[in-house]
Amino acid sequence: MPSVACHAEVLEDRRLLSVTQLVADINQQAPAISYGHGIVLDGVLYFAGRSREAEPTSRNSFWSYDPQANSGNGQLSYLGGDEIGLENPGKFVIVDGKIFFAAGSGSLWQYDPTAADGAGELTKLTDILVDRASDAVAVGGSLYFRTSDFEGNFGLVRYQVAEQKTTVVWTMSNSIHPSDKLVVADDKVYFYLVAPAEEFQLWQFDPAAGEAGTLSMVVNNLKHYTSEPNLAAVGGKVYFSADDGIHGMELWSYDPEGNDGTGITSLVSDVYVGAGDAYPSDFVVLDGKLYLRMRNGQTSPMLWSVDPSLDNAMGGIELVSDELLWDTAVQFHASGDSLYFLARADFRNWAMWRYTPTPEGSSLPAKLEMVGPKVAMSDVDLNASLPQHAVALGDAIALRIDDRLWIYRPESNGGDGSIVPVPDISGATKSSSPRSYIALGDEIYFVANDGIHGAELWRYRPNATLEERGPELVSDLFVGASSSSPTNLTVFGNRLIFRATTADGLQLFQFDKTTGVVTILANLSDSISDRWIIDEGKLYFSRIVQDHVELVFVDLMAPSGSGSIEFAGVLPADVQQHPAYFAAAGGKLYFDGIDSTGLAGLYQYNPLANGGLGLIARVTAYAGGQVLPTSLVSLAGRVYFRGYDTEHGWEIWGYDPEANDGEGSARRITDTPSSETFDPTPDQMTVVGDVLYYKVAAHGPNASFQLWRYDPHANAGSGNLSQVVELDGYWRGILDLLPNDNPLAFDEGMIYFSVLSPAGQYEVWQYNTGTTGQPELAPVVATKNGLDLQQLLPFGGKLYFNSSAAPFGTEMQVANDLSSSTWVQFAFASEPSIAAGTVRAESHPTIPVLHEWDDATGQVWMTLGDDRPSGPFNLSIRLRVDNPAFADLQVQSHLGESVHINLETVDGVRFYKLSLANLDLSNYEPGDQVLLADVRFLLNDETASWISMQGEDAYPQPTANHGVSVISAENRSSDEAILYDRHVPGQFEPMVYDANDDGQVGLADFAQFVSNFGRTVNATDPNTYRFDYNRDGKIGLADFALFVSKFGQRKPTSVASSFSSGLIEGEPITTSSVGPTDANPFTHWHVLSDMMATDLTLSTNSVVNTDAEETVEPTAIETAMLFYRIQPPWDPKLIDAILQEDEQIEVAADRIRVSHSLSDRRL
């Protein structure tokens, strides 16, 4: 067999010295800027995007790209984002040379590119009181947004630009499916609804009718049952897709001028004749015509046009081309005189297409042509992602591919077209996305993409010299930028066995660590199994040949270069799919299989049976339910697997081939308790020594992570099962951090596992199998991105894993051994003003919980190791603060002779450099954790709230996403880096009573509480969690009392606040009813019953005065009378709405009498 020489490409050393340290930036290619969608104004693209590699966050900012700037090379500019409270801009509209758009949390913004002497100016106009905007149009100096609120209701909001006035035109409950599209015809706004029973409704808003405009339903007698109706306006008509129950899904129109001006609805044409569905879709308007896709009986749609002025037999519809446009891939847009769309060129490729209609007065034929080269769907650079959000940009087209901004120029490259990405300007580099970590001897092997060679095999030598350490490319198996994508990395002696794809197809390779040579062992087919196993020097896997499944092997002990695939046996005829799992025990192979009846079982291959020819047979059979074996492992001659049966659900089973007088038998090992809210599944079975470990995790109200051990040798061989770890409130997370059939990471008796903490932080914990102690948090491996922890490899006393830390993208990181090292940590503290020089007793202190409205105290700690400075030295620490809520940093106390703070701001992110001069720690011992400085973050008065609770489907929890991190620590006296913890421990709990996040608990918050009063907390109504303050499952009087106790509070100010002092947010306060100290309209309730006879004073002073007009003796009664005297401007109906809970209410002009049932109530 041929050999491929191993060659090494040593990368530039770009490592950072931290507790979690970057091994190397493997992929140093500049990424393209992330691109959501945008709009073009004066040849410049304005869009929502983000520097994805530099800041792995889901929030987009506002950017621009000018293709003509920089001598035609293009220029990308950052215009604004989180630092000014702008996130996720969208729904761009141009009015009078300005760009208007909606952003996250329902705010409306304006960008004027000509303001500030041409530098441009970004302005927040108003909050439009919605969660999100789905579409926007402009009519007569006003903007219209189709919106949705936090309760899932929908509406139409108008913003009058000149008056700067917002009006809710229309609202509708969430029982209907609203239009995400708005269109304008003759200065009227149209949108659709799909009501219950699939009723299609077309609505019209006429802003010129009446004083405030008129809203009316103009179509309501049709149906729509596909995912999304289409809507477009052209030639004064509105076109849409609908079904009248006779003609199927076809193209319809509404003409507001028809029928003598009363409007008329018409079927444009029955394109798919009869009851068949034409499925009109992808509407786009070009030069007064509507272009769209429809079917006329063909299996795939074709391109059609509609000319409203054309009077033909099909209502103006014409077939543009009978070439089939593949279902899955069309994005239409108009550019110049042509229509561009993106579609599959065939089953494996996509391409840009162009349709140029016949110019008016010309005899030239219309042209439909593929422009630009075909691009393979599997191309790694495109990540099998079809282009989206294409917009015309001069003679080019801006489009989104794999979430990035690309520019397509149809006429370049000799008319063949070219497509190039727009590079990010952040200085970030692409991710190499390392995966499949495995240790071979004293080296680590993995798969990564350096942006030059594609995804290939790499190695890292942590114990070598810096020059030889790497990482380095082992071999470019698929030469060039294409990827061989090695998988199934398996160690066999001093060799690494894997499979990869080259230009010749899928092949089996081995890498010999001794010789450094990669060798092809065998050519494989696409029909082999995803898994394999090595036993007795043979590599076993399965392949499908015609109508049966074969078990085959490659003899790894054969002379080098003589490898071939050999036949082992045919699986039983009723097993017609690959095994998913393999295990070897006692010289036999075991694997899963499903027969033709759907019954799953465990199968055995005995190579010595049948006279040495081998025998494959099913070895498990169960009465009482199907058992599906998965995740096979072997231990002490037995096979253990996860199995499912109808009685017990998922549990761990064991098969003993020697039981039952050598006939073999299986038994269930575990019986994991479950409930309606706790349904755990044991998985990730791992053999450490001669003991089986596995984990159990469940989420929800009873979230828990558990680690269990099963010792098959205990109790005279009958086994013993015990729980060794339980972390309440922790669970594995929605993200599949480690597939459930992968083993837990372990090394030298230490098990590592990743969990999601109650604070939403992904953490790695370690458990020493040789002790009965509690688990410890592994050396500072914590991240908000669960994907960082998909790859864990303990090796040589360190933990290797992935991290998406800026600015390198996702690369290999290592958690350093801190047992003898000096390192620095910055942490938030719940107890401020601890004296500098204090030695912390706990090695792992409890993570503090602070309040959103409080100034935040932070502490700089240094853990002293054997390498601590022996004498006075100067220390500098750099903090990155990406949270606008923190205004400034002040030092409360410190060690050393002096302290200095330097502040630098880059793109809205603040970088603080804290320097301590002449610091002397010689009197402390190794292992001491010494407080070096106590600091305080002052709150920003302009930031009312920074912990959002909108749309949560659980009780509000403290967040660890506070935006503060350590980015460097240095001994300035020796110019040596010091290990530091990038992660900053600390959680912040939200001010739950400030429902609208404006920095004060006022009437707007009370109105939201009222609208939720009496509701039962449930996941289908997620906002109810926010108002159940006592967390008893119901929003009742106890929650009302808690709200009253907080009413009038506001976020403290460190300087003069910009907030209104009134209780009615955003409106002037009437001073006649409220004195200087009047803050709370709820003062005094008098409640008498058999269970309570007490005055409950909730606060001071009054807008609402209450007094008891009757005396009720505290005897055995079940009803109490509460009387509330109301002063203007309070509406009795408002108080009525508060108390709709098992009571009888009488409302008078200035008084409410409420009769409550108190037999089972606690207030």
Secondary structure by P-SEA (a helix, b strand, c coil): cbbbbbbbbbccccccccccccccccccccccccccccccccccccccccccccccccbbbbbccccccccccbbbbbcccccccccccccccccccbbbbccccccccccccccccccbbbbbcccccccccccccccccbbbbbccccccccbbbbbbcccccccccccccccbbbbcbbbbcccbbbbbbbcccbbbbbbbbbccccccbbbbbccccbbbcccbbbbbccccbbbbbbbcccccbbbbbbbcccccccbbbbccccccccccccccccccccccbbbbbbbccccbbbbbbbccccccccccccccccccccccbbbbbbcccbbbbbbbccccbbbbbbbbcccccccccbbbbbcccccccccccccccccccccccccbbbbbcccbbbbbbcccccccbbbbbbcccccbbbbcccccccccccbbbbbbbcccccbbbbbbbcccccccccccccccccccccccccccccccccbbbbbbbccccbbbbbbcccccbbbbcccccccccccccccccbbbbccccccbbbbbbbccccccccbbbbbcccccccccccccbbbbcccbbbbcccccccbbbbbbbbcccccccbbbbbccccccbbbbbccccccccbbbbbbbcccccbbbbbbbccccccccccccccccccccccccccccccccccbbbbbbbbbccccbbbbbbbbcccccccbbbbbccccccccccccccccccccccccccbbbbbbbccccccbbbbbccccccccccccccccccccccccccccccbbbbbbbcccccbbbbbbcccccccbbbbbbbcccccccccccccccccbbbbbcccbbbbbbbbbbcccccccbbbbbbbbbbccccccccccccccccbbbbbbbbcccbbbbbbbbccccccccccccccccbbbbbbbccccccccccccccccbbbbccccccccccccccccccccccccccbbbbcccccccccccccaaaaaaaaaaccccccccccccccccccccccccaaaaaaaaaacccccccccccccccccccccccccccccccccccccbbbbbcccccccccccccccbbbbbccccccccccbbbbbbbbcccccaaaaaaaccccbbbbbcccbbbbbbbcccccc
